Amino acid sequence: MSATTGLEEVAEPWTEGVEPLARIYGEPMVQLPLDLYIPPDAMAVMLDAFEGPLDLLLYLIRKANVNVLDIPMAPLTEQYLTYVEVMRSHNLELAADYLVMAAMLIEIKSRMLLPRSKEMSGGDVDDPRAELVRRLIEYEQMKLAAHRLDEIPQSERDFDWIQVWVDKSIRHRLPEVNAEDLKNAWATILRQAKLHTHHLIQREELSVREHMGLILRQLRDSGGFVEFITMFDPLLGVQVLVVHFLAMLELAREHLLEMTQAEAFAPIYVRLADGRSE
């Protein structure tokens, strides 16, 4: 009878909640067949999958479906020694840690076989398996924690980083001053000038070029933006303000100064032009 035929004959039907060991022609197998032959070389391949003695012990315990707090030491030690013997025959250096654990299992098994004295039988006796159980529980907790960490998406395994270069040297363009804003600012200056009028009648010759020079010097001394309204002194009278306003318009026409505002209906500011013509 071949191994495949034996697997088909002893394979039990799938039951919910039981993880199958394998699938034969699509049918789940929850128990190994009794007449299944496993060659010794196959054990060495299986040992490569364990990360240490505790990992092998935990595998044997879960495979036997026993409680880790009540480990049957005799069958566990026998199965463990079978695995380690196969490993030792192939790679003695790799089996060193496993041999240490085998010695510990044999010691625990021997201590459990020893008869208890009358004094010890009446009180609480330390279980020889306690230290082994503690190490197995801690190892299983760390193994589960490592599995949860491995499920977290990792860079260059589950996703790739991308970089986007953003040019930060883009010049911020201020909104342009339209004719309506300039008209409203000029009307505000005229209303303030009429409040300070003394009705003094005199003949005065005013020069637009002279006021252009005054405006340029005032802007050069300020070194930056100057509010449009502060460029006009209401105490000088309406005539002087008109000439001063014409001088400012002439400078703007010749691109010697710029008028800007941060947003609509915001105060208007004046500064010297940078030499470029829009």
Secondary structure, 3 states (H helix, E strand, C coil): CCHHHHHHHHCCCCCCCCCCCEEECCEEECCCCCCCCCCHHHHHHHHCCCCCHHHHHHHHHHHHCCCCCCCCHHHHHHHHHHHHHHHHHHCCCCCHHHHHHHHHHHHHHHHHHCCCCHHHHHCCCCCCCHHHHHHHHHHHHHHHHHHHHHHCCCECCCECCCCCCCCCCCCCCCCECCHHHHHHHHHHHHHHHHHCCCCCCCCCCCCHHHHHHHHHHHHHHHCCCEECHHHCCHHHCHHHHHHHHHHHHHHHHCCCEEEECCCCCCCCEEEECCCCCC
